[in-house]
Amino acid sequence: MTVHATDLPGVQLLVPDVYPDARGAFMELWRAARYADAGIDAAFVQDNLSRSVRGVLRGLHFQNPKPQAKLVQVLAGEVYDVVVDVRASSPTAGQWTGHYLSADNHRQLYVPEGFAHGFVVTSDEALFYYKCTAPYHPAGEHSVHWNDPALAIDWPVDDPVVSSKDAGAPPLAALPAAARTFHSTQAADG
């Protein structure tokens, strides 16, 4: 596995080793010890899978209290994946990083607690798989508007398909300070 740092501390782009042969290919999606060696010592408790068509944008979402770290990847198709630092006290608050993840490039992205996450589908369809370190907690769910002008995210679509919830999400600056304050013990309270 190859690990690449991003511009945001803790957010890592990972490329698992792939072993192709005449029958197809094999790759290991997760092994705790290998990821711990890469600095990801996460205890994942929930796996999720979404299917979306071209132009669907999901996000930008995060959870607090009971924040989640995520390991995301695409099993079929391609997405442009975006991570935004939403931690109020962070020196990189409001900064983002974006990466294409696809079934062909096998990339994974690690999203630590304190970061909002979203993606837009750039292929006809995509299967998006992710592991979470805390169960979904509806009372702690927050969204940031996908097109917040202050973030200036360079999405590769002009008019995405978004849910009514995502369309009505506030800009990052309008979120209450408590939603953007993270404590390392919150995830363990799950």
Secondary structure, 3 states (H helix, E strand, C coil): CEEEECCCCCCEEEECCEEEECCEEEECCCCHHHHHHCCCCCCCCEEEEEEEECCEEEEEEEECCCCCCEEEEEEECEEEEEEEECCCCCCCCCCEEEEEEECCCCCEEEECCCEEEEEEECCCEEEEEEEECCCCCHHHEEECCCCCCCCCCCCCCCCCECCHHHHCCCCHHHCCHHHHCCCCCCHHHC
